Amino acid sequence: MHFGWEEWLSLPDLGVPAVKAKIDTGARTSALHADDIETFGPSNHPKVRFTVRPVPGRDDIVIPCSATVVDRREVTSSNGESENRVVIQTTLSVGGQSWPIEVTLTNRETMASRMLLGRQALLDHITISAHDRLLQPELGYDVYHTSEVAKAQPRRALRVCVLSRENNYSTNRLVEEGESRGHTVEVIDTTRCYMAINALAPEVHYDGKRLPVYDAVIPRIGASITTYGTAVVRQFETIGTFCLNSSAGIAGSRDKLFAHQQMAKSGIGMPDTAFAASPKDNANLVGLVGGAPMIVKLLESTQGRGVVLAETRKAAESVIDAFRGLKANFLVQHFVKEAAGEDIRCFVIGAKVVASMKRTGADGDFRSNLHRGGKAEKVRISAEERRTALRAARAFGLSVAGVDLLRSSTGPKVLEVNSSPGFEGIETATGKNIAGLLFDEVERRARPVPKRRRKSGAA
């Protein structure tokens, strides 16, 4: 195999289909021009993400890359300057042959070639002709103006933040699944985040340091910290970080009164619901939802707590009076008798219902929450139930949602849209890898892609 002093080659592991390299047997180590070099992940298995601009003079063509760090090396350049560089291993392809090489990442902006191929990368059967160039098949930069570049991009390792205060099943599954795919997943306690709020450089800080730039944030905001949690998510949005669920979607779905108004506005079926501030309207409230039996629900209720079934009109008025005496905000709802203590949890990711389960309350309990001793089993949902669940998630702009609905004689009725649904019950009942499906969505939405724009005078 014959090489001249300059050759075309490709780096398929990095999604770089064409780059010109200078062949320099005087240099031991190969080098690639890279920007935005950032190491991340655990110290015993670090990764690096960086960008490559393979076309000289074309800063508009940018290839996002990631790789595992194999070493850090002190390298002395031809001008005598020493630099500590990150070393990665990647595949070199040229003339129909491929082999692994080690490459250091550095800024070669002032160099004529975007890549230097040192003697470590040259196979024994390669001979160098120092007076010739381009002895191997020629490639070209035109490939960067086609859709093939995006299609050929390898899966890049992502740096993902899970906003969660709890070391529970769902958080652990996200870490486990993300790391199994080669991503770095960092769990950050939402309440320990603090924010620098300004127009020029908004930041999120944690444990005395500014948090790095994440490829994606997965919010797992507990109901008790909704206000502060959504503020943290909003700060990440201000920075420009992709958040799987938006701050507005989380806040809207948590405000039970607003949520019911929003669903009504979107024409989504739900139990008849009423709300009033004055004790003088107690009787009218009961009448608006069709009388007893009825549900009286605190606006701040979660996991079935603060939800009361009033079986008679007198019982309903007593519960309402008691809640008013506590200065608690609540709403009243029609009780769907035919649901018989069962509801359906539809797990929505992206634009699909990826799993569904039927939850049945414990003996004598009309509430079907698993936290209160209910049980769950896989269930097949109707096309109408599927459409209703998707419309409910869409009404709040949520990419991930647990939509709880009842089967009534007049069609599905949505009870609640949960922006931080748990994984344990649905994975156990259905046998599906919900965390994996969630990461499919993260990778689809947050995966960096090559950037290019039409520009005259292309190389």
N, C-alpha and C positions, 0 to 999 in steps of 0.2 A: 504494500500500500504506500503510495507516494503522496507526500504533502509538500506544498510550497510554503513560503513564509506567511501566507495568508490564505485562509480557507473558509468556506461556508459550512456551518454545522447547525444542528438543532439540539435543544434540551427538552425532550418530551415530558420529563417528570415535572418540569416547571411551566410547561405550556408555552415554551418559546420555540416556534417552528423554524425560525431563521435568524442567524446572527453571524456576523463576520468576526473571525478570531485571528489574532496575530499568533503565529507559532514561534515560541522563544525557548530554545533548548538551554539558554543561559539561566532561565528562571526555573526554580524547582517546583513551585506551586502555581496552579492555574488561578485566574482571578476573573470575576464577573462584575460588571458595572451595576451597582444596586443603590437604591435610595430608600429612605424611610425604614432603615434596618432596626428591627425591634425584637429582642429575645423575650420569651415568655414561657410560662409553664414551670413545672417542678425542677429544682436544681439537678436532680439525678437523671432527668430526661428532658432537657430544654428544647424548645423549638424556636424558630426565627421566622418572622414574616417580613417581607420586603417587596419593593417594586422594581421592575426592570424596564428600562427604556431602551429597547434593542436597536432602534434606528437613530444613528447620529443626526443631530439637528432637528429631530422630531419629538419634542417634549410632549406632544399631544397623544402619542402612542405609549400606553403604560400597561404593563402586564403585572398583575398582583400575584405574588408567589409565597409559598411557605415550605419549610423543610425542617428536618431534625438536625440539631447542632451536633456535630461529631467531634469538634475540637475548637479551641481558640489558639491562635498562632501569631507570634510576632513575625511580621514580614517586613523586610527592607526593600523599598522600591528602587528603581534604577537611578533615581536622583539622590539616594542615600538616606531618605526619610524612613523611619520605622513606624509601624502601625500594628496595633493588636486587632486582629480580624477574626470574625466568625468563620468557621469552616463547615461546609455542608458536603454531603455526597449526593451526586445526581447522575443521571444517565446522559452520556454523550452519543449522538447519532451522526454519522457522516459516511457518505458513500455506501449506504446499505448495511453498514455495520454499527453495532451499539456496544458500549461497555461503560462500567461505572467509573467516575472520576471524583476526586476531591477538588472543591472550588472554594476560594475565599471570596468574601463579599466586600467590595470597597467602591469608592467613588472614582470612576475613570473618566469623568466629564472632560478633562483636558487631554485625554489620550485619543489617538486616531481610531483605535479599535475598542469596541464595547467589551471585548473579552480577550484575555491572554491565555494561551494554552501552554502550560509548562511541561517540563520533561516527565514529571510523574504521570501525566495523563496520556503519554504516547506509548502505544504498544510496541513490543520488541520488533515486530515485522514492519513497522513504519519507518520509511526513510525520508529524510528531509532534503529538499532541494532549495538551498538558501537564495538562489537567484530567480526562482520561479514563484508564481502565485496562482491560486485557483486551479490546482490540478485535479481536485475532486469535483463531482457534479455541482453545478451552480444552483443555488436557491435564489431567493429574491424577497424584497420587502413588500411586494404587492400582496402577499398572503395576509398582511395585517389589515388590509382593506376588505376582507371577506368575512363571512359568518363562521368560517371554519375555525378561526382562532378561538372564539368563544366555545364552540363545541368541543375543541380539543383540550380545554382547560382541565387540569386535574383537580380533584377535590382538595381545596385548601383547608389547612387546619385553622380553626376559628378560636378566637379568645372570647369566651362566653361568661357573662355574669348572671348568676341566679340570685335575685333579691329575695332573701328569705331569713326569717329569724329562727326557724325551727329545723332541727336535725331529724326530720321525719321521713317516712317512706317516699313521698313524692320528691323531696329534695335529693335524697340519696339516689333515687332512680335516674334523675336528671344528670347527676354527676357521673354515675356508672355508665349510662348510655353515651353521654358526650365523650367521655374518655375512651370508651371502646371504639369510637370512630376517629380517634386521633386528635380530638379537640382538647383544649384546656378549659375546664369549667371551674370557676371560682365562686364560692358561696359567700355573699356579702350580707351582713346583718343590716337590714334597712334602717333601723333606728339609730345605728352608729354612723350612718352617712351624714355629712354636713356639706353645705353648699356655698360656693362663692358666686353670688348673683351679680353679674355686671354685663354690660353690653358687649365688651370687646373680648373677654376671655372667661366665659362661664365655666365652672369646674365643679366636680363632685370629689369631696375628700373623704378619707376613711382611715381611721387609726393613725392620724398624724401625717398622712401622705395624700397627694393627689392621685385619684384612681386613674389607671391607664385608659387608653382608648379601646373600648370593646367592640368586637364585630356585632355582638347582639346582647341584649339584656332580656332575661326571662323573668318577669315580675311574679312573685308569689307573695302578694301583699295580704297580710292578715286583716280581718274585719276591724279589729280593735285599733289598728293604726292606719286606717284608710286615708285620712287627711294628710298625714305626714308621708306615708308611702307613695301616694299619687304625686306629691310635690317632688319626691326624689326621682320618680319616673319622668316627670315633666322636665326636670333638670337634664336628665340624659337625652330627652328629646330635643331640648334646646341646643345641646352640644352637637346633635346630629347623629346620635347612636340609634341604631335600629332597635326598637322595643317591640317584643312579640305582641303584647297588648298595650294599648295606649293609655295614658293617664286619664283621658276623658272617658274612655270605655270602662275602665275600672271604677271610676267615681260614679258614673251614671248607673252602672248595674248595681252598685252597693246602696244607692239611695232608693229605698223601696218605693217611696211615693213617686219620685221622678221616673223610676224604671217602669212602673205601671202606666204612667202617663205617656211615656215614650212608646211602649208597646201598643197602647190604645191608638196613638197617633199613626203607628205603622200598620194598623189593622190586624194585629196578632191576637188570636183568641186567648182569653184568660178568664178566670172566675170573676163575676161581677164584684166590683170593689168600690168602697166608699170611704171618705175621709172628711172629718170635720173638727173644728177647734173648740166650738162652744158646747157646753153640757146641754144647752137647750135643744140641741139637734140629735140627742141620743136616739129618740124614737124614730126619727126620720132615717138615721143611719141604718138601723135594723131593717126598715122597710125597703131601702134602696138595694139591698142585696138579697131580697126575697124572704126575709124573716129567718127564724131559727129552723133547724140548726145552722150555725154560722161560725166562721173563724174570726177570732180577734188576734191581731198580730202586731207586736211591737215593731216599729220601723228599724230598730237596731238589732233585731233578733238574728241569730245565726244557729245553724245545726239543730233547728227545731226548738231552741230555747226561746221563751217569750211568745209562744204560739199556743193559743187556747181554743178548744172547741166548746162553744156554748150551745147546749142541746135544746134550750128553751129560750123564749124571749126574755123571761125574767132573769135567767142566768146570764144572758148576753148583756143586759143592762147593768147587772151587778159587776161583771168583769170590766165593762167600759168605765163604770164609776170608779172602780178600784185603780185602773190605769190612769184615769184623770187625777185621782188623788195623789198618785206618785209623780204627777206632772210628766208622764211618759207620752211620747208621740206614738200613735198606733193607727192602723187602718182595719177595716172589717171587710170580710170576703164571704161570698156565697160558698157553702160547703157542698162539694160535689160528692153526693152519697154513693153514686155508682162506681166511684174509684175504689171504694172499699179498702181504704188504708194503703193503697198501692200508688206509686208514681213511676214514671219512666225517666231515667237520666240519659240524655243524649249527649255524647261527647263530640264536640265540634272542633275540628282543626282545619284552618283555612276555609275552603268552600265545601267541606265534606263532613257528614256525620260518620266518624270512623268507628264508633262502637256505641252500643246502647245496652242498658240493663234495667230490669224491673226490680224496684225496691219495695219490700213489704215490711210494714211496721211490726214491732214486737206485739205479742198477744195483748189485746186491750188498748193498744196505742194507735191513734189515727195517724200519727206521724211516721213516715217511713225512713227517717234518717238513720244511716248505718251507725252513726255515733251514739244513737240511743237504743241500740240493740236490734235494729232492723236487719233483714237479710236481703241479699241480692242474687239475681240470676240473670243469665243472658236472655235477651228477648229480641224478637224480630219486630221491627217497627214498620208502620204503613208508609206509603209515599207521602200522605198528607202530614203525618207526624214528622217525617224527615224534612219536608218543606218548612213546616212551622219552626222546627229547631234552628234551621239555617237562617230563616228570616229573623228570629229572635236574636241570634248572635250578631247578625248584620245590623240590626237596629242600633246596637251599641258600638259597632265597628270593632268587635273582638275577633282576633284570629284564633284564640283558644277559649272555649267556653263549655261549661257544663249546663245544659238547658234541662230544667226539670219540668215535666208536663204531666197532666192528668188525662186519663181517657174518660171522656164524658159522653153522654148520649148525643151531644151536639158537636162532637169533634174534639180534637186535642186542645187543652187549656194550659197555657204556660204559667207555672207558679213562680219561677225564679230563673234568672240567668246568672251563673256563678263565673266570675272572671279568674278565679284561682282554684279550679276543680281538682280534687285529689285523684291520685292514680291507683291507689291500692284496691279499692272496691271494684273499679271497672276492669283493671287488669286481672284480678282474681276471678271475677265473674265471667269475663269473655275470653280470657287466655290471650288477649292481644297485647302487643308491645306498644303501649300508648306513648311511653317516653320516646321510643324510636320514631313513631309517626310524628311526634312533636318536633324532633330534631330534623326530620325530613323537611318540615316547613321552615325551620330556622335556616337550614342550608340553602333551601330554595330562595328565601327572601334576603338573607344576609351575605350570601356568598359573593365576594368581590369578583367583578368581571373586568376583562380588558377594556380599556377606554380608548376610543379613537374618534376623530371627527375629520370630515373632509377638509383637505387643505391643499392648496396649490403648491407646486414645487416639491412633491413628495420624492423621497430618495428612491 
